[in-house]
Amino acid sequence: MLKTEPAAISSAEFFDRARARLRFDVPAGLTDASVVPPSGDHGTDRMLRIIAQERPIRPAAVLIPVVAHAQPTVLLTQRSAHLNDHAGQISFPGGKIEATDASPLDAALRETWEEVGLTREFIDPIGYLDLYATGFGFRILPTVARIRPGFKLRISEAEVDDAFEVPLAFLMDPANHQLHSREFRGMERAYYAMPFEERYIWGATAGILRVLYERICRP
């Protein structure tokens, strides 16, 4: 477990901080293989540099949908078990950036609509979080967004098995951020896990949530 002070932050303060700290500037590393986003872990950074030399970059965009309840939540999905990439894992709505997408934001909104049917009238985009790279060659640019309550979801069974909400307070409490490690070509690499009830949130999703904590909520 990580020993870090909890994030005492209200819903209004979270969105105010996010608006003050995030922008819509697209980082060069989204498509430039010579720029490897730092993870903060030496072993993981070495792994990402190796992957960048071996595999083509796969630019992707996800939405971090923070639902503006009195006690805000984060909307997450469970990917379908038959998918080629990250089957059955907990994820943010999102996916590959297509040539027809005007921006990573547009890709995230399109994918969110396709996966869970969340319409844009409920979505207030705030800005891009830090670029996040994975061992599969993905470069993920997350968009933090305020979601107005009252929406109805339409789950695409081809891509998503389920959609559910997790309290933001739980996800932004570092006491719930487990730090695990595994070996990659003789190197130890670290990754986060945030188990919630029967859900196991880990990998890129947990890593992005940790970045959200560092950028917005850390005291």
Summary of the structure (lengths in Angstrom):
residues: 219
radius of gyration: 16.4
end to end distance: 18.2
largest distance: 49.2
contacts: 693
relative contact order: 0.23
helix: 30%
strand: 30%
